[in-house]
Amino acid sequence: MSKLMLCLIVPAVTVVTQMFECLAADGDWDRTMLPRRAQLFQGIAKRTLEGSKAAFTHPVKAPPDAPNVLLVLIDDAGFGNPSTFGGSVATPTFDKLAAEGLRYNRFHVTALCSPTRAALLSGRNHHAVGFGSISELIGGWPGYSTNCPTSAASVAQILQLNGYNTAAIGKWHLTPDAQQGPAGPFDRWPNALGFDYFWGFLGGETSQFDPVIVENNKIIGVPKEKNFYLNDAMAEHSITWIRDQKAQAPDKPFFLYFSTGASHAPHQVPKKWSEKYKGKFDQGWDKLREETFARQKQLGVIPAKTKLTPRDPAFPAWDGVPPEEKKLYARQMEVYAGYQENTDHAVGRVLQAIQEIGLADNTLVIYIFGDNGASMEGTENGTFNEIITLNGIPVTAEQQLKAIKAYGGLEKWGGPDMDPHYAASWAWAGNTPFKWGKQVASHLGGIRNPMVVSWPKRIKDKGGLRSQFTHCTDIAPTILEAAGLPQPKEVNGVGQMPMHGVSFLSTFDDAKAPSRHTQQYFEILGNRAMYKDGWIACWRPDRIPWKLDPPTLARFAADKWNPDNDKCELYNLDEDFSQADDVADKYPDKVRELTALFWAEAEKYQVTPLFGEIAFLWGFPKHTTDQTKFIYYSGTENISSGMIPPIYNRSYNINADLDNPGRSGLGVRPGLAGVIVAEGSFLGGFSLYVEAGHLKHTYSFLGLKLDTIASNDELPKGKVNVRYEFTADKPGEFATSGTSRLFINGKQEAEGRIEHTVPLRFTGYAGMDIGTDNGLPVVPKLGYAKLLPKYFSGTIEKVEFDLGPAKISAQDLQRIYLERFASAVRN
């Protein structure tokens, strides 16, 4: 290169350097005011480039060396389930993480799904952010609105606005039923609450084999992949998201919220996992509890002087169980154990991917084994179809065995053809050494769950045990402190409610660090407790969670139940780890002190009014009380089970306008064929369909009975109207019987009886489809799923539901709900 060329280039480089001067990367800014305020232009803009100086802004960056964060939340699990805490379920991932990090044996949750999730992500008490109950139930008081206020930004949103990538994979359960459709509103969906990416399901439960999947703000529907299993898919989506994020922005930290549907019902897992536990629970729940307790002491996860609390009479002694029922119950626990181990395996896959990418050292992992204690909601016998219990229909063990035999026998328990839940006594054993379980916020079986924290770069006491009192509201402030971030004073122009939890980061370095969370109220459905400085006062209303009979629940009507009459128990948890020795009579002053404190906290955090039952929480979204006409069009699929027309306990018609080309779509059988509209599955639902040209309707009474009627004549070619009519014998009566009729172009073609109808809900998760039947079919697999095309072979112009009057007031409907339905405490 010539000297002349160099002389020309060097000045040019100098000019360009001066002209394109960048602002300091990110720079100092007030992170308590989010998002970062727009930066003023610091350059110079002349009429031309001559004399102009560019100045670029940079994306918001997290503080230097801020850790990646993986927050894992398991569903419906007990303190005594995982092997890490002495349980019978092998949890090698949890074990490994504990060996590399810290075990926390005094970590607490709220005793119910949505409330724990709201508290976990917001750092605030659950009633204070509107989640006194689950998202399916909206109450007319601030503590039960299920509407987290904008003054309580989630930890995901705070991290997102501070330079983190964020994702939520799995169970959400913070969006009301009536807002889970494609029309939104979307302000309670994950994307609006701080997550860049969401893949999972919105409700409280789902099938592990054929869930209705949501990705971001779009309902994807039931996965088409062969051998799909939700835990596997969650791990795969998490791994892909982490890899993609780090490939594009290697220096940007991530926050991944991995929230499993397991081990919530339905208890479903590929058979190879449940087979690992074959015969391992034949000793029964009493012996299992004793064995678990011994292992817990051996591991040191409970103090040596801990007492094993006795069996409540609500749980039957194993020795008194008939032999045939013992086989049923043992199989239930085998499946549950395999289900949990598989879930832990899925978490392990995500951690392995983080290790392989080289991120493990600076990744803070918080692994919480349960959003509440193990669930007792399977009743004394367990159930092959949990929605039966949700509808308040009692089924004996003998009846269950008969139904199970019809569906392939005990070996099918845990597969895709059942929606099972184990017996309550297994949950009691899983909550060893404590009393009670899920829902029961008064006792540790419902509110104390295992937690492990790992952060190799920071935590040096590998395998250490921490016994400071901690609570799910502490997670968000701990994550923020670990990331070097302050709690914001303002987010998107809205002043922020202070977080009620406190960071426990100091315990990472010091096993003897004092507990910073010194007092905490607990309350779910009238079950309540007040903790302060080692003491806990607790009040459990005299109601067993799975007892749903009208006489029991009627005692908790607004004019019947007075919480002041509930017996108060008092425990010194510093001396009595398991709540074994009630000392209320010895310390009446302490009882009075904690009672007064509870009511003060209840007023402060929107707990009042207190409910001893669930009727008044059933908000009945407007469309379920006023709307009587619903119109759908071809191609509409996966309508949330909470958003279908409320056909329960009333007369109704289904009208469909079709165009019949006269072919089956199968190429074999003559005549029109396919589903017109279907809801649910053979475990509960209905289908209006055409088979070989004949109009049919099948109604499944919760998998216990199928009623089918069929037209005499085939549908004519061309435009045709078909109608299904159900005439209730007693509209408004719970589970009313009635008459079914089919019509083609106004002519009656068939008539039949349905002696028992589903009173409150066909399913907890399966959707309604127009022109197809996704997931498990309404008619069992040997029925129309083998005979009909996937999609209707003609044209569906529209499907219209026309509902008759319910002949029942909303208030009375709430009372029926109180007496019969347990959805509020099942999700």
N, C-alpha and C positions, 0 to 999 in steps of 0.2 A: 504494500500500500504506500502511495506517495506521501511526502510530507504535506503537500497541498491538501490531499484528502483528509489527513489527520487534523489539519488546522480547521477544516470545515466541520468535521464531525464533533470534535470536542466542545466547541461552543454550542452546537445544537443540543448535545446531551445536557449541558448545563442549563440551557433555556427550558428544555422539557422537564428537567428535575425541579426547577423553580416553579414551572407552570402547574405541575401536577403534584402538589404537596398534600399528603394525606393527614387527616386528624389522627391523634394518638388512638391506638386501638382501644375501643370501649371507653377508656378513661374513667375517672372517678365520677360517680353519680349517686344520688340518694336512692338506695334500694328499698327504702321503706315506702316510697311512692311509686307504684307500679301502674302501667308500664313506664319504662324510661321516657322522660320527656323528650320531645323532638329537639334535636341539636340545631343551634343557629349556624348558618353558613359562615364559615371562617375564611373562605377564600375571597377572590376578587373576580368580578365578572365585568369585563369591558365589552365594547361593541364587537370586537374581534378577539381572537386568541392572543394577539399582541398585548401584553400587559396584564392578561387575565391569569388567575391562579386557581386551579381546581382544589377542592377540599372534599374528601370523601368521608362519609360516616361509615361506621362498622356495625355489624350485628351485635346485639347484646351478648356478652360472654359471661359464663359462670365465673365465680372467683377462682383464682389459680389453684390447681390441684383438687378441685371439688370432686368428690367421689361419684362414681356411678351408684345408683341405688336400685336394688331389687327388693320389692316388698311382696311377700308371699302370704296369702291368706287362705287357709283350708276351711271348709264349710262343715258345720255340725260334727265336731270332733271333741273327744273328752281328754281330760288331763292324763288319764290312765290308758289311753289307746296306743301312743307311739312307743316303740322300744326305747327311744331316747329317754323317756320318762318312766321306764319300767313296764310298759305295756306289752301286749301280746302281738301287736302288729309290727312286722319288720319295716323299719323306716331308715334304710341305710343312708339316704341323703341327709336326713335330719341328724342322724348319728354323726356322720362325717363333719357336718357343719358345726355341730356342738363340740366336737373334738378340736376343731380349729378356732372356735370362738367361745361364746358364753351362753350358758343356759340360765333362763330366768324362771324361777318357780313361784313367783308371786305377781304374775302378770294378769290383768283383768280386762274383761270385755263387758258387754251390756246384757247378755243373755238372749239376744235375738238378732237376726240377720241384718236387716236394713239399719237398725239403730247403731250396731257396731260399725258398719261400713261408713255411715255418716260421721260418726265420731272419729274414726280412724283417719279419714281423708281430710276432715276439716280441723281437727285438733280441738273441737268444741264438744260440750256435752250434747247428747243426742236430742234431748227435748229442745235445747236452745236453738237447734237448727231444724226443728220441725219433724224429727223422726222418733216420736214416742212409740211408734209401732212400725210395721212394715209398709213398703211403698204401695201395696195394693189397697191399703185402707187410709182414707183421708178423713180426718176429724175436723170439726169446726172450731178448733182452738189452736193457738200458735204452736204449741208443742206437738201437734199432731197433723200439721198441714202437709207433710211430706214435701215441703218446698224449702230447700236450703236457701237462706237469704244471700243476696249478693254481698252482704257485709261479712260473710264467712267464706272467703275464697279458699278453695281446696289447696292442699299442699302441692298437687300437680300443677295447678294454675300458677302458684307462686314460683315453683321451679321453672315452669315454661317461660314465664316473663323474666326470669333471671338467666336464661341461656341454656336450659336443659331441653333435650328432646324427651317427650313423654308418651307412654303407651299404656293402655289397660287391656288386658287379655283375660277373657273368661266371664265370670259372673259379675253383673253390675248391681241390680236390685235397688236402684235409687230413682227409677222412673215409674210413675203411676201407670196402672193398666191402661187407662183411657188415653194415654199419651204415647203409646208404643206403636202407633201406626205411621204410615208414610206421610201423613199430613202433620205430624208432630203434635204440639210444638216441641222443638228440639232443645229448649233451654235446660232440660234436666237429663239430657243424654250426655254421654262422656265427652264428646268433642267440645261441648259448650262449657264444660266444667274443668278444663285444663289439659285434656289429653289430645295430643296430636293425632293419635291413631287408636282406634278401638276395634277389637274383633272378639265377639262372644255372644252372650245373650242378655237381654235386659231384665228378665223377670227373676223370681226367687228360686226357680228350679227348672230343670230341663232333662230330657232324655240324653243319656250319654251316647246313644247310637244314632238318633235322628233328631237333633235339636234344630230349632229355627234360629239360624245364625244372623246376626246383625254385624255389618262392617261399617264403621263410622256412622253416617246417618242414613244408611241404606239397609233395608231388610233383604238379605241374600236368600234366606229360606233354608230348607232342609238340604244338607250337602248331598251331592250326587255320587261321591266316591264310594267305591265298594270297600267294605270293611272299615268304614269310618268309625273312629272313636274319639270322643271329645278331648280327653286328657292328652292323647297323642297330638291332635291337631293344635291344641293350645301351645304345646311345647314347640311344635314346628313353626307356628306363626311368630312366637316369641323369638326364636332363634333367627328366623329370617329378618325380623324387624331389627334386632340388635346388629346383625351383620351388615344390613343395608345402611343403617344409621352410621356405623363406624367406618364403613367404606367411603361414605360421602363427607363425613365430618369427624375424622378420627379424634380430634381434640375436644369434641363436644360431649359432655357427660349425658347419661340417660337416666331416666326414672321409669322403671317398668313395674307396674302393678299387676301381679300374676295371681288372679283370684279364681280358685277352682269351684266348679259346681259340686265336686265331691268334697266331703262324703255325705252331702245332702241326699235325701231320697229324690228320685228312685235309685236304689242301690243296684247299680248295673256295672258289670265289668266282664271283659273276655274271660272265658272259662279257665284258661290256663292260670290265671291269677287266683281265682277262688279255690282251684284244686290244690294249690300249695298248702291250704289250711284244712284239708280234708281230715276229719277226725280230731282236730286240735281243740275243739270246743265241746266235745262230748261230756266233759266234766261238769258243764253248766256254769251259770253266772255266779253262783255263790262261791264256788271253788276258784273261778277265774279271778274274782275280786281279791280273794286271799292271796293267790299267787302273784298278782300284780302288786299288791301292797308289800309283799316280801321283797320283790325285785326293786321297788322304789326305795326301800330302806337300804338295800344292798348298794344301789347306785348313789345313794346320798342325795337324791333329788327331793326327799322329804326329810325333816329332822328325825333323829332316832327315836325321840319320845312321842312321835305322832301316833294317834289312835285311829284305828279303822272304825269309821262310823257304822252303826248297825243298819240292817236292812229294814226299811219301812214296810209296814203291812201291805202297802200298795203294790209291792213287788212280791210275787209268789215265790216260795221256796222251791228250788230245783228238785229236791227230793220228792215233792208232791206232784210233779208234772207227769202225766201219763206217758208211757214209752213212745207211742206214735207221735205225740206232740214234741217230745224231746228231739226226734229226728228233724222235724220242721225247724225248731228253734236253733239247733246246731248248724243247720244249713244256712240259716239267716246270718249267723255270725261269720261263717266261713266266707260268704260273699262280701260282707261288710269289710272284713279284714283284707281280702284281696283287693277290694276297691280302694282302700286307703293306701295299701302298699303301692299299687299302680300309680296313685296320685303322687306319692313321694318320688316315685321313679320319674315321672314327668318333670317334676321340679329339678331332679338331678340332671336331666338332659339339658335343661336351660343353663344350669351352673357349669356343666361340662363345656358347653359352647363358649361361655364367658371365659373359662380357663383356657380353651384352645386359642381364642383370639388374643390372649395375653392381658386380660383386663381384671383378673381375679384379685390381684393385690390391692387395687384401689376401688373395689366394689363393696359397698356396704350392703349386706344381705340381712334383712329382717324377716324371719320365717315364723309366722304365727300359726299354731296348730289348732285352729278353731275360732270361728267368730262368736261362738257360744259353746256351752257344754254339749256333750252328745245328746241327740234328740230322743226324747221319750214319746214322741208323737205317733209311734206305731201301735199304740195301745198294748194291752197285756199280751196279745197274740201275735203282733206283727200283722202285716197285710201284703197280699200279692199285688194289690192295686191301691196305692195310698189315697187316691181320690175318693175311694169308698168312705174312708174315715172323714175326709174333708166334707163330705155330704151328710155326715151325721148318721150313717147307716151302720148299725152294729152287725158284725160278722163273727161267728164263733170260730174256734180253732178247727172244729169238725167241718164246718162249712168251707173254711179256707182250704183244707186238705182236699175236699171234693173238687173245688174250683181249680186248684193247682194241678190235680190229676188230669183235668180236662185240657189244661194248657201244656201238658207234656211232662208233668211230674216235678219233683223237687230239683232234679238236675237242670231244669230250665230256669230255676230261681236265679236272678241276676243277669239273665239274658235280655234281649230286646223285646221279648213278648210279654214281659211283666214289668210293672212299676212298683217294685217291692220296698218295704220298710221293715226293719227288724223289730222285735218285741222290746217294750220299754225297759225290761230288766237288763238287756244287754247294754243299753245306754247307761243305766245305773252302774253296771260293772265297769264301763268305759270311763266313768267319772271318778274312779277310785283315787283317793280315799274319801271323797266328799259325798255329801247328800245331794239328791235330786239331780237336775240337769237343765237343759234348754228351757227357756221361758222363766225359770225360777230364779229371779234376780236377787232373791233374799239369801240364797245359799251358794256356796262356792262351786258346787257341781254345775251351776249355770253360768258362772261368771269368771272362773279361774281357768286359764288355758296355758299350755306350754308355749314358750317362745325361745328361739335361739337367735343370737345376733353374731354375725361374722364380719370382720373387716381386717384382713391380714395386715394391712399397712399400719393400722392403728392399735388393734387389740393384741396384746402380748401374753395375756394370761390364758393361754390355750386350754380349753376344756374347763374353764372356771365356772363357778356357780354364783349367781347373783340372787339375793333375796330381798332387795328393796321393793317396796310397794310401787307397782307401775300399772298404768291404765292405757287403754287404747287411744285416749286423747293425747297421750304423751308421745306417740309415734311421730306426728307431724313436726312438733317443735324439736324433737331429737334429730330428725332428718335435716331440718333447716340449720341447726347449729353445726352438724357435721359438715354441711356444705359451706359454712361460713356466711350464712345469710341471715339477716334480721327478719323478724316477723313484720309484715307490712302494716303501715298505718292506713294506707289507702290503696285500693285496687280499682282501676277503671273509673276513678272519680268517686268511689263509694268508700266512706270511712269504715274501717274494719273492727269487728268485734274482737277483743283480745282472745287469744287461745286459752282454753281452760286447762289444757294439759301443760306439763312442764318437761323439759328435756331431761333425759337420764344419761346423757353423754358422759357425765362424770363417772358413772359406774363402769365404763369401758376400761378405765385405768385403775380403779380403786374398788376392790370388793367391799370395803367398809365405808364407802361413801354414804352419807345419810340419805334416807328417802326424802326426795323433794316433794313428792305427791303425798301430802299428809292427810287430806280428807277427800272423800268422794261419795256422792250419793249413787244409789242404784235403784232403778224402777222399771218394771215391765209388767203391764196388765195387773197392777195392784201388788205384785210381788216386789218388795222393796227392802232396802238396807241403807244404813248410814255408817260409813267408816271414818274414823278419825284417830290418828296417832296409835294405831295398833288395835283399837277396839272397834267392834262392829255390832251394831244393833240391827236385827232383821225381823221382818214381819211377812209371813207367808199366809195369804188368805186360804181358807179351808177348801181348796179345790185342787184336785189332781189334774194335771194338764191334759190328759187324754180323756177325762170324763166329760162327755158332752151332752149328757142326758138333760132334758128340760128341768126336772126337779133340782138338780145340782146347780145349774147355771141360773135358774130363777132366783136363787138366794142372793145373787149379785146384781139384781136390778137396782136402779138408781134409788128407789125408795126402800130397799131392803138391806143393803150392805153399808155398814159404817166402819171405815178403816180403823177407827179408834178402838174397835172391839177385837181386832186381830191380836193374837198373842204375840208378845215381844220376846225374842230370844237375844241374849247378849253373850259375846265371845271375846276373849282376849287373844287375838290372832298371833301375837308375838310369842305366846306361850302355848297356844292351841292351834296348830297349823290346819287341822281338818274340820274345825267347827264341831268338835265332839262334846265339849263340856259347856252347857248353858249355865251361865252364872248370873242371870238376870235377877234372881231373888237375892243374891249376895250384894249386888251393887245397884240399888234402886236409883241413886242419884245419877249414876252414869246412864241408866236407861232414860231418865228424864232429860238429861243433857242432850243425848243423841236423838231423842224423839223431837225435841224442839229444833235441833239443828237440821234434821231431815225436812221438816216443814218449811223452815227458812230457805233451804236450798231448793225445795220444790217450787216455792214462789219465785225465787230468783231465776231459775232456769226453765220455767214454763212447763213444769211437770203437772201442775193442776189444770183442770180437775182430775182427780185420781179415779181410775176405773178399776173395778174388781172383775169386769167382764169386757166383752169386745163389741157388743151390739152398737154402741154409739160411735164407734170408729168407722163403721161402714158408710162411706161418704156417698155412695150411689151417684156416680158421675151422671150429668144431666141426661145423656142419651139413653141411659138404662131406665129412667123413670118416665120421661115424657115422649121420647121418640117411639113411634109405632110402625113406621115404614122405613125400610132399609133397601137400597137398590145397589146391586153389584153387576159388574160387567166381566165378560170373558177375559181371562188372563190375570184376574185378581187372585193372589195366593198368599198364604201364610198370615192371615188376619189373626192377630193376637187373640187368644182364648178369652181374655178379659174385655175384648171389644166386639165380640159377635153379638147379633141381636139377642136380647134377653128373653128367650122363648120359654124359660122355666116357669112351671106352675100356672100356665095360662093356655088359652087356645091361640092358634096361629095358622097362617097359610104360607106356603112357599110357591110362588108363581114363577114359571120360567117360559120365556119366549124363545123358541128354537127354530132352526132351519135344518130339515132332515134331508140329506142328499141320498139316503137309502143305502149307505154302505157302513160297514162296521169299523173300518180302520185297521182291522187285523188281517184282512186278506184271506180269511178262512171262514169265519162265521158270518152269516148273512145279517142284514139289518143294522140299524143305528146302534152305537155302543159308546159307553163312557160315562164318567161321573159328571153330573150337572153341578152339584154342590155337596161338599162333605166337610164335617167338623169333627175333630178328635180322631179316635181310633176305635178298634174293637174293645178297648178297655173303657170306653165311654164316648159316645158320639152318635152322629146320624149321617146318612148318605142318601141323596136322591140321585138315581142313576138309571141308565138304560143298558139292558143286556139282551143281545140278540133281538133288538127292536122293541123289547117290552120294558115299560116303565116300572121301576122298583123303588122301594124305600125300605131301608134297614135302620133300626134304632137299637143302639147298644146301651143297656142299663148297666153301666159300669163293669162290663165284662162278665156279669152274672147271668144275663139273659139277652138274647137277640130276638127282635121281632121284625119280620120281613113281610111285606105285601107286594104283589106284582099285578100288573094290568093283564086283563084277558087278551086284549087286542094289541097288535103292534102299532107303533107310532106311524101315522101316514107320512108320505113324502111331502116335502115343501114346508111352508110355514106351519108351525104347530105350537099350541099353548098347552103346557102341562101344569098340574097343580097338585100339591100335597096339602091336605088339611088335617090338623089335629084339633079335635074338639074335646076340651077338658071337661071331665065330669063335674069337677068342683073348682072352677078358676080361683086361684089364690090359695088353695089348699096345698100344703107341703107335699111334694111328690105325687101330685094328683094323677089318677088314672084317666084314660080317655080313649077316644075312637080315632083311628087313622083312616084316611080315605085318599085314593088317587083318582085324578081326573085327566082326561085327554080331550082337549077342545070342548071343555064343559061337560063331557059325559063321564059319569062315575064308572070307574073300571075295577076298583078293588076296595075292600074294607077290612079292617082288623082292629084288634084291641091291644092296647099297651096298659098293663095293669100297674106298672110302677114306672114313673118317669124320674129322670135325674133332677133333683130339686134345686141345686145351686150352681154346679159347675161340672162340665163334662171332663175337663182335663186341666192340669196345672200349666201346660205348656204347648200342646199340639194346636196348630192353627186351623182356620177354615179356608177352604180353597174353592174357587169357581173353575169348573172344567177339568179338575183333576183331584187327586187325593194324596197329598204328600205324606211321607213318613209311614208309620204303621197304618194300614187301611182300616176302615170301619168294619168291613166284612173280612173275617179272618183270611189268612194268606191262601188257604185252599179255596177261597171263594173268588170274588170278582177280581182280585189283584192278578189272578192267573188268566182271567177270561176277558178282561177289558183292556182297551188301549190305554196308554199312559194319559193321553189327553182325549177329550170328547171328540168323536169323529164327525159330528155335525158342527153347526154354528150356534153359539149361545149369544143371543142378542142382549138379554138381561135376565137377572134373577132378582125377584122382589120378595122380601119378607113383610108380611102384614100381620101385626100382632094384635090380638084381642085385648080387651081390658083385663088388667091383672086382678081387679076387684079386691085390691088390698092397698092400704095406705103405705107410704114410705116408712112411717113410724112402726106399723105392724110388721112390715117386711124386715125392719131392723130387729124387731123382737124375735121373729122366726129365725133370723140369722143368729141371734144370741143363743137361741135354744138348740140350734142344729148344726151350725157351720163353724169350723175351726180354722178357716184359711188364715186368719190373722196371726195364728201362732204356729203355722205349719211351714212358713217360707223363710 
